[in-house]
Amino acid sequence: LRVVYPKFTLGPVSFAIAGGETVALLGPNGAGKTTLLRAITGRLLDREGVVELAGRDLREAPDSWRAKIGFAGEK
């Protein structure tokens, strides 16, 4: 996964999360945490690469699958 902005590039990033796992994403301000979460949850579609859920590209997955992915952001 890679997200490119004029003054910031996130990635390439690659990882897997197993079913039932809880994951915390930590880092300093401006490190790309929110950008990564937006790309993973489908809120940011202007990205390179694939986000898969149960082996399916998230862009092609049913809405009900995406509804089960969330994050608590600052705003």
mmCIF file of the N, C-alpha and C atoms, coordinates in Angstrom:
data_MODEL
# 
_entry.id   MODEL 
# 
loop_
_atom_site.group_PDB 
_atom_site.id 
_atom_site.type_symbol 
_atom_site.label_atom_id 
_atom_site.label_alt_id 
_atom_site.label_comp_id 
_atom_site.label_asym_id 
_atom_site.label_entity_id 
_atom_site.label_seq_id 
_atom_site.pdbx_PDB_ins_code 
_atom_site.Cartn_x 
_atom_site.Cartn_y 
_atom_site.Cartn_z 
_atom_site.occupancy 
_atom_site.B_iso_or_equiv 
_atom_site.pdbx_formal_charge 
_atom_site.auth_seq_id 
_atom_site.auth_comp_id 
_atom_site.auth_asym_id 
_atom_site.auth_atom_id 
_atom_site.pdbx_PDB_model_num 
ATOM 1   N N  . LEU A 1 1  ? 0.851   -1.169  0.000  1.00 0.00 ? 1  LEU A N  1 
ATOM 2   C CA . LEU A 1 1  ? 0.000   0.000   0.000  1.00 0.00 ? 1  LEU A CA 1 
ATOM 3   C C  . LEU A 1 1  ? 0.896   1.230   0.000  1.00 0.00 ? 1  LEU A C  1 
ATOM 4   N N  . ARG A 1 2  ? 0.535   2.192   -0.801 1.00 0.00 ? 2  ARG A N  1 
ATOM 5   C CA . ARG A 1 2  ? 1.312   3.436   -0.869 1.00 0.00 ? 2  ARG A CA 1 
ATOM 6   C C  . ARG A 1 2  ? 0.361   4.582   -1.152 1.00 0.00 ? 2  ARG A C  1 
ATOM 7   N N  . VAL A 1 3  ? 0.520   5.683   -0.421 1.00 0.00 ? 3  VAL A N  1 
ATOM 8   C CA . VAL A 1 3  ? -0.262  6.900   -0.622 1.00 0.00 ? 3  VAL A CA 1 
ATOM 9   C C  . VAL A 1 3  ? 0.723   8.038   -0.845 1.00 0.00 ? 3  VAL A C  1 
ATOM 10  N N  . VAL A 1 4  ? 0.528   8.786   -1.921 1.00 0.00 ? 4  VAL A N  1 
ATOM 11  C CA . VAL A 1 4  ? 1.449   9.860   -2.270 1.00 0.00 ? 4  VAL A CA 1 
ATOM 12  C C  . VAL A 1 4  ? 0.714   11.196  -2.242 1.00 0.00 ? 4  VAL A C  1 
ATOM 13  N N  . TYR A 1 5  ? 1.241   12.106  -1.466 1.00 0.00 ? 5  TYR A N  1 
ATOM 14  C CA . TYR A 1 5  ? 0.794   13.497  -1.430 1.00 0.00 ? 5  TYR A CA 1 
ATOM 15  C C  . TYR A 1 5  ? 1.950   14.356  -1.941 1.00 0.00 ? 5  TYR A C  1 
ATOM 16  N N  . PRO A 1 6  ? 1.700   15.608  -2.276 1.00 0.00 ? 6  PRO A N  1 
ATOM 17  C CA . PRO A 1 6  ? 2.802   16.451  -2.775 1.00 0.00 ? 6  PRO A CA 1 
ATOM 18  C C  . PRO A 1 6  ? 3.996   16.541  -1.822 1.00 0.00 ? 6  PRO A C  1 
ATOM 19  N N  . LYS A 1 7  ? 3.754   16.603  -0.510 1.00 0.00 ? 7  LYS A N  1 
ATOM 20  C CA . LYS A 1 7  ? 4.864   16.766  0.432  1.00 0.00 ? 7  LYS A CA 1 
ATOM 21  C C  . LYS A 1 7  ? 5.060   15.579  1.373  1.00 0.00 ? 7  LYS A C  1 
ATOM 22  N N  . PHE A 1 8  ? 4.359   14.475  1.114  1.00 0.00 ? 8  PHE A N  1 
ATOM 23  C CA . PHE A 1 8  ? 4.426   13.329  2.022  1.00 0.00 ? 8  PHE A CA 1 
ATOM 24  C C  . PHE A 1 8  ? 4.087   12.055  1.261  1.00 0.00 ? 8  PHE A C  1 
ATOM 25  N N  . THR A 1 9  ? 4.849   11.016  1.497  1.00 0.00 ? 9  THR A N  1 
ATOM 26  C CA . THR A 1 9  ? 4.539   9.698   0.932  1.00 0.00 ? 9  THR A CA 1 
ATOM 27  C C  . THR A 1 9  ? 4.492   8.682   2.060  1.00 0.00 ? 9  THR A C  1 
ATOM 28  N N  . LEU A 1 10 ? 3.411   7.935   2.111  1.00 0.00 ? 10 LEU A N  1 
ATOM 29  C CA . LEU A 1 10 ? 3.263   6.861   3.076  1.00 0.00 ? 10 LEU A CA 1 
ATOM 30  C C  . LEU A 1 10 ? 3.526   5.547   2.357  1.00 0.00 ? 10 LEU A C  1 
ATOM 31  N N  . GLY A 1 11 ? 4.501   4.821   2.830  1.00 0.00 ? 11 GLY A N  1 
ATOM 32  C CA . GLY A 1 11 ? 4.741   3.492   2.286  1.00 0.00 ? 11 GLY A CA 1 
ATOM 33  C C  . GLY A 1 11 ? 5.953   3.421   1.409  1.00 0.00 ? 11 GLY A C  1 
ATOM 34  N N  . PRO A 1 12 ? 6.142   2.284   0.833  1.00 0.00 ? 12 PRO A N  1 
ATOM 35  C CA . PRO A 1 12 ? 5.179   1.188   0.799  1.00 0.00 ? 12 PRO A CA 1 
ATOM 36  C C  . PRO A 1 12 ? 5.048   0.490   2.156  1.00 0.00 ? 12 PRO A C  1 
ATOM 37  N N  . VAL A 1 13 ? 3.815   0.087   2.466  1.00 0.00 ? 13 VAL A N  1 
ATOM 38  C CA . VAL A 1 13 ? 3.480   -0.577  3.721  1.00 0.00 ? 13 VAL A CA 1 
ATOM 39  C C  . VAL A 1 13 ? 2.848   -1.916  3.383  1.00 0.00 ? 13 VAL A C  1 
ATOM 40  N N  . SER A 1 14 ? 3.249   -2.955  4.097  1.00 0.00 ? 14 SER A N  1 
ATOM 41  C CA . SER A 1 14 ? 2.674   -4.273  3.898  1.00 0.00 ? 14 SER A CA 1 
ATOM 42  C C  . SER A 1 14 ? 2.605   -4.978  5.244  1.00 0.00 ? 14 SER A C  1 
ATOM 43  N N  . PHE A 1 15 ? 1.439   -5.491  5.593  1.00 0.00 ? 15 PHE A N  1 
ATOM 44  C CA . PHE A 1 15 ? 1.291   -6.251  6.830  1.00 0.00 ? 15 PHE A CA 1 
ATOM 45  C C  . PHE A 1 15 ? 0.013   -7.069  6.753  1.00 0.00 ? 15 PHE A C  1 
ATOM 46  N N  . ALA A 1 16 ? -0.125  -8.001  7.668  1.00 0.00 ? 16 ALA A N  1 
ATOM 47  C CA . ALA A 1 16 ? -1.325  -8.831  7.759  1.00 0.00 ? 16 ALA A CA 1 
ATOM 48  C C  . ALA A 1 16 ? -1.803  -8.832  9.205  1.00 0.00 ? 16 ALA A C  1 
ATOM 49  N N  . ILE A 1 17 ? -3.109  -8.820  9.368  1.00 0.00 ? 17 ILE A N  1 
ATOM 50  C CA . ILE A 1 17 ? -3.725  -8.893  10.689 1.00 0.00 ? 17 ILE A CA 1 
ATOM 51  C C  . ILE A 1 17 ? -4.637  -10.111 10.671 1.00 0.00 ? 17 ILE A C  1 
ATOM 52  N N  . ALA A 1 18 ? -4.427  -11.021 11.602 1.00 0.00 ? 18 ALA A N  1 
ATOM 53  C CA . ALA A 1 18 ? -5.227  -12.237 11.666 1.00 0.00 ? 18 ALA A CA 1 
ATOM 54  C C  . ALA A 1 18 ? -6.574  -11.958 12.327 1.00 0.00 ? 18 ALA A C  1 
ATOM 55  N N  . GLY A 1 19 ? -7.548  -12.767 11.986 1.00 0.00 ? 19 GLY A N  1 
ATOM 56  C CA . GLY A 1 19 ? -8.867  -12.632 12.592 1.00 0.00 ? 19 GLY A CA 1 
ATOM 57  C C  . GLY A 1 19 ? -8.786  -12.690 14.103 1.00 0.00 ? 19 GLY A C  1 
ATOM 58  N N  . GLY A 1 20 ? -9.505  -11.801 14.771 1.00 0.00 ? 20 GLY A N  1 
ATOM 59  C CA . GLY A 1 20 ? -9.525  -11.766 16.225 1.00 0.00 ? 20 GLY A CA 1 
ATOM 60  C C  . GLY A 1 20 ? -8.417  -10.955 16.864 1.00 0.00 ? 20 GLY A C  1 
ATOM 61  N N  . GLU A 1 21 ? -7.444  -10.511 16.065 1.00 0.00 ? 21 GLU A N  1 
ATOM 62  C CA . GLU A 1 21 ? -6.354  -9.701  16.608 1.00 0.00 ? 21 GLU A CA 1 
ATOM 63  C C  . GLU A 1 21 ? -6.827  -8.270  16.862 1.00 0.00 ? 21 GLU A C  1 
ATOM 64  N N  . THR A 1 22 ? -6.265  -7.670  17.875 1.00 0.00 ? 22 THR A N  1 
ATOM 65  C CA . THR A 1 22 ? -6.446  -6.251  18.140 1.00 0.00 ? 22 THR A CA 1 
ATOM 66  C C  . THR A 1 22 ? -5.101  -5.585  17.878 1.00 0.00 ? 22 THR A C  1 
ATOM 67  N N  . VAL A 1 23 ? -5.130  -4.490  17.122 1.00 0.00 ? 23 VAL A N  1 
ATOM 68  C CA . VAL A 1 23 ? -3.895  -3.836  16.716 1.00 0.00 ? 23 VAL A CA 1 
ATOM 69  C C  . VAL A 1 23 ? -3.925  -2.378  17.142 1.00 0.00 ? 23 VAL A C  1 
ATOM 70  N N  . ALA A 1 24 ? -2.825  -1.904  17.687 1.00 0.00 ? 24 ALA A N  1 
ATOM 71  C CA . ALA A 1 24 ? -2.663  -0.484  18.009 1.00 0.00 ? 24 ALA A CA 1 
ATOM 72  C C  . ALA A 1 24 ? -1.640  0.103   17.045 1.00 0.00 ? 24 ALA A C  1 
ATOM 73  N N  . LEU A 1 25 ? -1.936  1.266   16.546 1.00 0.00 ? 25 LEU A N  1 
ATOM 74  C CA . LEU A 1 25 ? -1.040  1.946   15.620 1.00 0.00 ? 25 LEU A CA 1 
ATOM 75  C C  . LEU A 1 25 ? -0.501  3.179   16.330 1.00 0.00 ? 25 LEU A C  1 
ATOM 76  N N  . LEU A 1 26 ? 0.789   3.186   16.586 1.00 0.00 ? 26 LEU A N  1 
ATOM 77  C CA . LEU A 1 26 ? 1.422   4.260   17.341 1.00 0.00 ? 26 LEU A CA 1 
ATOM 78  C C  . LEU A 1 26 ? 2.478   4.953   16.502 1.00 0.00 ? 26 LEU A C  1 
ATOM 79  N N  . GLY A 1 27 ? 2.628   6.244   16.700 1.00 0.00 ? 27 GLY A N  1 
ATOM 80  C CA . GLY A 1 27 ? 3.664   7.001   16.012 1.00 0.00 ? 27 GLY A CA 1 
ATOM 81  C C  . GLY A 1 27 ? 3.489   8.482   16.258 1.00 0.00 ? 27 GLY A C  1 
ATOM 82  N N  . PRO A 1 28 ? 4.495   9.263   15.908 1.00 0.00 ? 28 PRO A N  1 
ATOM 83  C CA . PRO A 1 28 ? 4.422   10.710  16.133 1.00 0.00 ? 28 PRO A CA 1 
ATOM 84  C C  . PRO A 1 28 ? 3.425   11.382  15.192 1.00 0.00 ? 28 PRO A C  1 
ATOM 85  N N  . ASN A 1 29 ? 3.067   12.617  15.525 1.00 0.00 ? 29 ASN A N  1 
ATOM 86  C CA . ASN A 1 29 ? 2.201   13.411  14.653 1.00 0.00 ? 29 ASN A CA 1 
ATOM 87  C C  . ASN A 1 29 ? 2.820   13.505  13.268 1.00 0.00 ? 29 ASN A C  1 
ATOM 88  N N  . GLY A 1 30 ? 1.977   13.355  12.251 1.00 0.00 ? 30 GLY A N  1 
ATOM 89  C CA . GLY A 1 30 ? 2.454   13.489  10.880 1.00 0.00 ? 30 GLY A CA 1 
ATOM 90  C C  . GLY A 1 30 ? 3.112   12.249  10.306 1.00 0.00 ? 30 GLY A C  1 
ATOM 91  N N  . ALA A 1 31 ? 3.096   11.140  11.041 1.00 0.00 ? 31 ALA A N  1 
ATOM 92  C CA . ALA A 1 31 ? 3.754   9.921   10.572 1.00 0.00 ? 31 ALA A CA 1 
ATOM 93  C C  . ALA A 1 31 ? 2.932   9.165   9.537  1.00 0.00 ? 31 ALA A C  1 
ATOM 94  N N  . GLY A 1 32 ? 1.633   9.458   9.439  1.00 0.00 ? 32 GLY A N  1 
ATOM 95  C CA . GLY A 1 32 ? 0.785   8.794   8.455  1.00 0.00 ? 32 GLY A CA 1 
ATOM 96  C C  . GLY A 1 32 ? -0.213  7.807   9.039  1.00 0.00 ? 32 GLY A C  1 
ATOM 97  N N  . LYS A 1 33 ? -0.414  7.825   10.348 1.00 0.00 ? 33 LYS A N  1 
ATOM 98  C CA . LYS A 1 33 ? -1.330  6.881   10.988 1.00 0.00 ? 33 LYS A CA 1 
ATOM 99  C C  . LYS A 1 33 ? -2.754  7.039   10.454 1.00 0.00 ? 33 LYS A C  1 
ATOM 100 N N  . THR A 1 34 ? -3.257  8.244   10.439 1.00 0.00 ? 34 THR A N  1 
ATOM 101 C CA . THR A 1 34 ? -4.621  8.490   9.962  1.00 0.00 ? 34 THR A CA 1 
ATOM 102 C C  . THR A 1 34 ? -4.731  8.219   8.469  1.00 0.00 ? 34 THR A C  1 
ATOM 103 N N  . THR A 1 35 ? -3.736  8.589   7.707  1.00 0.00 ? 35 THR A N  1 
ATOM 104 C CA . THR A 1 35 ? -3.737  8.292   6.274  1.00 0.00 ? 35 THR A CA 1 
ATOM 105 C C  . THR A 1 35 ? -3.812  6.792   6.045  1.00 0.00 ? 35 THR A C  1 
ATOM 106 N N  . LEU A 1 36 ? -3.024  6.020   6.775  1.00 0.00 ? 36 LEU A N  1 
ATOM 107 C CA . LEU A 1 36 ? -3.051  4.570   6.655  1.00 0.00 ? 36 LEU A CA 1 
ATOM 108 C C  . LEU A 1 36 ? -4.435  4.025   6.993  1.00 0.00 ? 36 LEU A C  1 
ATOM 109 N N  . LEU A 1 37 ? -5.014  4.487   8.089  1.00 0.00 ? 37 LEU A N  1 
ATOM 110 C CA . LEU A 1 37 ? -6.331  3.995   8.490  1.00 0.00 ? 37 LEU A CA 1 
ATOM 111 C C  . LEU A 1 37 ? -7.411  4.384   7.492  1.00 0.00 ? 37 LEU A C  1 
ATOM 112 N N  . ARG A 1 38 ? -7.313  5.565   6.930  1.00 0.00 ? 38 ARG A N  1 
ATOM 113 C CA . ARG A 1 38 ? -8.286  5.970   5.904  1.00 0.00 ? 38 ARG A CA 1 
ATOM 114 C C  . ARG A 1 38 ? -8.162  5.105   4.657  1.00 0.00 ? 38 ARG A C  1 
ATOM 115 N N  . ALA A 1 39 ? -6.944  4.765   4.283  1.00 0.00 ? 39 ALA A N  1 
ATOM 116 C CA . ALA A 1 39 ? -6.734  3.897   3.111  1.00 0.00 ? 39 ALA A CA 1 
ATOM 117 C C  . ALA A 1 39 ? -7.261  2.493   3.385  1.00 0.00 ? 39 ALA A C  1 
ATOM 118 N N  . ILE A 1 40 ? -7.021  1.981   4.577  1.00 0.00 ? 40 ILE A N  1 
ATOM 119 C CA . ILE A 1 40 ? -7.463  0.634   4.925  1.00 0.00 ? 40 ILE A CA 1 
ATOM 120 C C  . ILE A 1 40 ? -8.982  0.551   4.978  1.00 0.00 ? 40 ILE A C  1 
ATOM 121 N N  . THR A 1 41 ? -9.632  1.563   5.528  1.00 0.00 ? 41 THR A N  1 
ATOM 122 C CA . THR A 1 41 ? -11.087 1.518   5.699  1.00 0.00 ? 41 THR A CA 1 
ATOM 123 C C  . THR A 1 41 ? -11.849 1.940   4.456  1.00 0.00 ? 41 THR A C  1 
ATOM 124 N N  . GLY A 1 42 ? -11.150 2.342   3.405  1.00 0.00 ? 42 GLY A N  1 
ATOM 125 C CA . GLY A 1 42 ? -11.838 2.728   2.179  1.00 0.00 ? 42 GLY A CA 1 
ATOM 126 C C  . GLY A 1 42 ? -12.255 4.180   2.122  1.00 0.00 ? 42 GLY A C  1 
ATOM 127 N N  . ARG A 1 43 ? -11.902 4.953   3.126  1.00 0.00 ? 43 ARG A N  1 
ATOM 128 C CA . ARG A 1 43 ? -12.233 6.379   3.119  1.00 0.00 ? 43 ARG A CA 1 
ATOM 129 C C  . ARG A 1 43 ? -11.287 7.171   2.224  1.00 0.00 ? 43 ARG A C  1 
ATOM 130 N N  . LEU A 1 44 ? -10.172 6.564   1.865  1.00 0.00 ? 44 LEU A N  1 
ATOM 131 C CA . LEU A 1 44 ? -9.187  7.183   0.984  1.00 0.00 ? 44 LEU A CA 1 
ATOM 132 C C  . LEU A 1 44 ? -8.942  6.209   -0.170 1.00 0.00 ? 44 LEU A C  1 
ATOM 133 N N  . LEU A 1 45 ? -9.474  6.535   -1.328 1.00 0.00 ? 45 LEU A N  1 
ATOM 134 C CA . LEU A 1 45 ? -9.377  5.626   -2.461 1.00 0.00 ? 45 LEU A CA 1 
ATOM 135 C C  . LEU A 1 45 ? -8.239  5.983   -3.405 1.00 0.00 ? 45 LEU A C  1 
ATOM 136 N N  . ASP A 1 46 ? -7.673  7.187   -3.259 1.00 0.00 ? 46 ASP A N  1 
ATOM 137 C CA . ASP A 1 46 ? -6.569  7.617   -4.119 1.00 0.00 ? 46 ASP A CA 1 
ATOM 138 C C  . ASP A 1 46 ? -5.260  7.083   -3.554 1.00 0.00 ? 46 ASP A C  1 
ATOM 139 N N  . ARG A 1 47 ? -5.010  5.794   -3.824 1.00 0.00 ? 47 ARG A N  1 
ATOM 140 C CA . ARG A 1 47 ? -3.849  5.117   -3.275 1.00 0.00 ? 47 ARG A CA 1 
ATOM 141 C C  . ARG A 1 47 ? -3.352  4.094   -4.280 1.00 0.00 ? 47 ARG A C  1 
ATOM 142 N N  . GLU A 1 48 ? -2.143  3.647   -4.059 1.00 0.00 ? 48 GLU A N  1 
ATOM 143 C CA . GLU A 1 48 ? -1.568  2.579   -4.875 1.00 0.00 ? 48 GLU A CA 1 
ATOM 144 C C  . GLU A 1 48 ? -1.583  1.303   -4.044 1.00 0.00 ? 48 GLU A C  1 
ATOM 145 N N  . GLY A 1 49 ? -1.770  0.187   -4.686 1.00 0.00 ? 49 GLY A N  1 
ATOM 146 C CA . GLY A 1 49 ? -1.741  -1.079  -3.979 1.00 0.00 ? 49 GLY A CA 1 
ATOM 147 C C  . GLY A 1 49 ? -3.131  -1.590  -3.659 1.00 0.00 ? 49 GLY A C  1 
ATOM 148 N N  . VAL A 1 50 ? -3.146  -2.657  -2.912 1.00 0.00 ? 50 VAL A N  1 
ATOM 149 C CA . VAL A 1 50 ? -4.394  -3.356  -2.620 1.00 0.00 ? 50 VAL A CA 1 
ATOM 150 C C  . VAL A 1 50 ? -4.542  -3.539  -1.115 1.00 0.00 ? 50 VAL A C  1 
ATOM 151 N N  . VAL A 1 51 ? -5.751  -3.341  -0.632 1.00 0.00 ? 51 VAL A N  1 
ATOM 152 C CA . VAL A 1 51 ? -6.110  -3.692  0.740  1.00 0.00 ? 51 VAL A CA 1 
ATOM 153 C C  . VAL A 1 51 ? -7.063  -4.870  0.615  1.00 0.00 ? 51 VAL A C  1 
ATOM 154 N N  . GLU A 1 52 ? -6.670  -5.997  1.205  1.00 0.00 ? 52 GLU A N  1 
ATOM 155 C CA . GLU A 1 52 ? -7.495  -7.189  1.099  1.00 0.00 ? 52 GLU A CA 1 
ATOM 156 C C  . GLU A 1 52 ? -8.134  -7.526  2.434  1.00 0.00 ? 52 GLU A C  1 
ATOM 157 N N  . LEU A 1 53 ? -9.363  -7.982  2.344  1.00 0.00 ? 53 LEU A N  1 
ATOM 158 C CA . LEU A 1 53 ? -10.095 -8.468  3.509  1.00 0.00 ? 53 LEU A CA 1 
ATOM 159 C C  . LEU A 1 53 ? -10.576 -9.869  3.166  1.00 0.00 ? 53 LEU A C  1 
ATOM 160 N N  . ALA A 1 54 ? -10.102 -10.852 3.906  1.00 0.00 ? 54 ALA A N  1 
ATOM 161 C CA . ALA A 1 54 ? -10.427 -12.259 3.641  1.00 0.00 ? 54 ALA A CA 1 
ATOM 162 C C  . ALA A 1 54 ? -10.097 -12.627 2.193  1.00 0.00 ? 54 ALA A C  1 
ATOM 163 N N  . GLY A 1 55 ? -8.963  -12.105 1.702  1.00 0.00 ? 55 GLY A N  1 
ATOM 164 C CA . GLY A 1 55 ? -8.503  -12.454 0.365  1.00 0.00 ? 55 GLY A CA 1 
ATOM 165 C C  . GLY A 1 55 ? -9.159  -11.704 -0.775 1.00 0.00 ? 55 GLY A C  1 
ATOM 166 N N  . ARG A 1 56 ? -10.029 -10.741 -0.466 1.00 0.00 ? 56 ARG A N  1 
ATOM 167 C CA . ARG A 1 56 ? -10.702 -9.956  -1.511 1.00 0.00 ? 56 ARG A CA 1 
ATOM 168 C C  . ARG A 1 56 ? -10.271 -8.504  -1.431 1.00 0.00 ? 56 ARG A C  1 
ATOM 169 N N  . ASP A 1 57 ? -10.105 -7.894  -2.594 1.00 0.00 ? 57 ASP A N  1 
ATOM 170 C CA . ASP A 1 57 ? -9.799  -6.464  -2.648 1.00 0.00 ? 57 ASP A CA 1 
ATOM 171 C C  . ASP A 1 57 ? -10.941 -5.730  -1.962 1.00 0.00 ? 57 ASP A C  1 
ATOM 172 N N  . LEU A 1 58 ? -10.611 -4.875  -1.014 1.00 0.00 ? 58 LEU A N  1 
ATOM 173 C CA . LEU A 1 58 ? -11.634 -4.175  -0.232 1.00 0.00 ? 58 LEU A CA 1 
ATOM 174 C C  . LEU A 1 58 ? -12.564 -3.345  -1.110 1.00 0.00 ? 58 LEU A C  1 
ATOM 175 N N  . ARG A 1 59 ? -12.060 -2.862  -2.253 1.00 0.00 ? 59 ARG A N  1 
ATOM 176 C CA . ARG A 1 59 ? -12.902 -2.069  -3.155 1.00 0.00 ? 59 ARG A CA 1 
ATOM 177 C C  . ARG A 1 59 ? -14.000 -2.917  -3.786 1.00 0.00 ? 59 ARG A C  1 
ATOM 178 N N  . GLU A 1 60 ? -13.797 -4.226  -3.824 1.00 0.00 ? 60 GLU A N  1 
ATOM 179 C CA . GLU A 1 60 ? -14.772 -5.132  -4.426 1.00 0.00 ? 60 GLU A CA 1 
ATOM 180 C C  . GLU A 1 60 ? -15.581 -5.899  -3.380 1.00 0.00 ? 60 GLU A C  1 
ATOM 181 N N  . ALA A 1 61 ? -15.253 -5.741  -2.118 1.00 0.00 ? 61 ALA A N  1 
ATOM 182 C CA . ALA A 1 61 ? -15.936 -6.462  -1.047 1.00 0.00 ? 61 ALA A CA 1 
ATOM 183 C C  . ALA A 1 61 ? -17.325 -5.868  -0.804 1.00 0.00 ? 61 ALA A C  1 
ATOM 184 N N  . PRO A 1 62 ? -18.236 -6.658  -0.289 1.00 0.00 ? 62 PRO A N  1 
ATOM 185 C CA . PRO A 1 62 ? -19.578 -6.141  0.029  1.00 0.00 ? 62 PRO A CA 1 
ATOM 186 C C  . PRO A 1 62 ? -19.504 -5.021  1.067  1.00 0.00 ? 62 PRO A C  1 
ATOM 187 N N  . ASP A 1 63 ? -20.452 -4.113  1.010  1.00 0.00 ? 63 ASP A N  1 
ATOM 188 C CA . ASP A 1 63 ? -20.507 -3.004  1.973  1.00 0.00 ? 63 ASP A CA 1 
ATOM 189 C C  . ASP A 1 63 ? -20.544 -3.516  3.414  1.00 0.00 ? 63 ASP A C  1 
ATOM 190 N N  . SER A 1 64 ? -21.190 -4.649  3.630  1.00 0.00 ? 64 SER A N  1 
ATOM 191 C CA . SER A 1 64 ? -21.293 -5.200  4.986  1.00 0.00 ? 64 SER A CA 1 
ATOM 192 C C  . SER A 1 64 ? -19.917 -5.545  5.556  1.00 0.00 ? 64 SER A C  1 
ATOM 193 N N  . TRP A 1 65 ? -18.965 -5.919  4.694  1.00 0.00 ? 65 TRP A N  1 
ATOM 194 C CA . TRP A 1 65 ? -17.608 -6.208  5.160  1.00 0.00 ? 65 TRP A CA 1 
ATOM 195 C C  . TRP A 1 65 ? -16.934 -4.925  5.612  1.00 0.00 ? 65 TRP A C  1 
ATOM 196 N N  . ARG A 1 66 ? -17.042 -3.884  4.779  1.00 0.00 ? 66 ARG A N  1 
ATOM 197 C CA . ARG A 1 66 ? -16.408 -2.608  5.116  1.00 0.00 ? 66 ARG A CA 1 
ATOM 198 C C  . ARG A 1 66 ? -17.020 -2.007  6.380  1.00 0.00 ? 66 ARG A C  1 
ATOM 199 N N  . ALA A 1 67 ? -18.279 -2.291  6.615  1.00 0.00 ? 67 ALA A N  1 
ATOM 200 C CA . ALA A 1 67 ? -18.959 -1.760  7.805  1.00 0.00 ? 67 ALA A CA 1 
ATOM 201 C C  . ALA A 1 67 ? -18.369 -2.311  9.096  1.00 0.00 ? 67 ALA A C  1 
ATOM 202 N N  . LYS A 1 68 ? -17.674 -3.423  9.018  1.00 0.00 ? 68 LYS A N  1 
ATOM 203 C CA . LYS A 1 68 ? -17.080 -4.035  10.195 1.00 0.00 ? 68 LYS A CA 1 
ATOM 204 C C  . LYS A 1 68 ? -15.669 -3.541  10.483 1.00 0.00 ? 68 LYS A C  1 
ATOM 205 N N  . ILE A 1 69 ? -15.156 -2.665  9.645  1.00 0.00 ? 69 ILE A N  1 
ATOM 206 C CA . ILE A 1 69 ? -13.830 -2.094  9.824  1.00 0.00 ? 69 ILE A CA 1 
ATOM 207 C C  . ILE A 1 69 ? -14.003 -0.656  10.265 1.00 0.00 ? 69 ILE A C  1 
ATOM 208 N N  . GLY A 1 70 ? -13.371 -0.293  11.342 1.00 0.00 ? 70 GLY A N  1 
ATOM 209 C CA . GLY A 1 70 ? -13.502 1.084   11.795 1.00 0.00 ? 70 GLY A CA 1 
ATOM 210 C C  . GLY A 1 70 ? -12.307 1.508   12.621 1.00 0.00 ? 70 GLY A C  1 
ATOM 211 N N  . PHE A 1 71 ? -12.295 2.778   12.894 1.00 0.00 ? 71 PHE A N  1 
ATOM 212 C CA . PHE A 1 71 ? -11.259 3.296   13.788 1.00 0.00 ? 71 PHE A CA 1 
ATOM 213 C C  . PHE A 1 71 ? -11.801 4.533   14.465 1.00 0.00 ? 71 PHE A C  1 
ATOM 214 N N  . ALA A 1 72 ? -11.264 4.793   15.639 1.00 0.00 ? 72 ALA A N  1 
ATOM 215 C CA . ALA A 1 72 ? -11.655 5.970   16.409 1.00 0.00 ? 72 ALA A CA 1 
ATOM 216 C C  . ALA A 1 72 ? -10.583 7.027   16.182 1.00 0.00 ? 72 ALA A C  1 
ATOM 217 N N  . GLY A 1 73 ? -10.898 8.005   15.348 1.00 0.00 ? 73 GLY A N  1 
ATOM 218 C CA . GLY A 1 73 ? -9.968  9.084   15.069 1.00 0.00 ? 73 GLY A CA 1 
ATOM 219 C C  . GLY A 1 73 ? -10.115 10.232  16.046 1.00 0.00 ? 73 GLY A C  1 
ATOM 220 N N  . GLU A 1 74 ? -9.215  11.154  15.931 1.00 0.00 ? 74 GLU A N  1 
ATOM 221 C CA . GLU A 1 74 ? -9.231  12.313  16.828 1.00 0.00 ? 74 GLU A CA 1 
ATOM 222 C C  . GLU A 1 74 ? -10.438 13.197  16.591 1.00 0.00 ? 74 GLU A C  1 
ATOM 223 N N  . LYS A 1 75 ? -10.818 13.358  15.311 1.00 0.00 ? 75 LYS A N  1 
ATOM 224 C CA . LYS A 1 75 ? -11.939 14.254  15.002 1.00 0.00 ? 75 LYS A CA 1 
ATOM 225 C C  . LYS A 1 75 ? -13.048 13.485  14.355 1.00 0.00 ? 75 LYS A C  1 
# 
